[in-house]
């Protein structure tokens, strides 16, 4: 089966997931979206109100800020894969619990395997903690590090700008640095072909 079909199957499984209590409070799950072989995968925290209603990632106010940042990095939405640590909305937009992140982690592992991004951008401290559990975001944001076979680029969550407007300039600077990190990745078309063939 092609990687895109396997991803589709995975997203169907996520849509029906009952692995944690968020399944009882969600409207719909938000698996994420973007192409197999996307050079960049962005990982947020969890769906908010708008995302929970529409089943699409980052379409609310934080999504508008994310779009601005992607533009700064020279990227469009259709080129990247966007998802979150937990695929169902934590009620009232509270932080996801460790048990919920754990329950959902197999889905993220599988997405990373199938999409095979060259670079992962973690948005906020929860996604950062998956790769850098003992770090502080204020210390390591904007600095890519090699983790296993890929680069991981930690930065702030775009939603942070809504509460702390001065975060915006830091986020912008990080996405300018991201553009530089991207120039060393193979082109999107090469990656998409290799991902489909399982040779990435
Ligand atoms: N915040 C996230 O982490 N993900 C979304 O999809 C929206 C807001």
Boltz pocket constraint, residues with backbone or C-beta under 6 A from the ligand:
constraints:
  - pocket:
      binder: B
      contacts: [[A, 30], [A, 43], [A, 44], [A, 45], [A, 46], [A, 47], [A, 48], [A, 51], [A, 56], [A, 57], [A, 58], [A, 59], [A, 62], [A, 63], [A, 83], [A, 84], [A, 123], [A, 159]]
      max_distance: 6.0
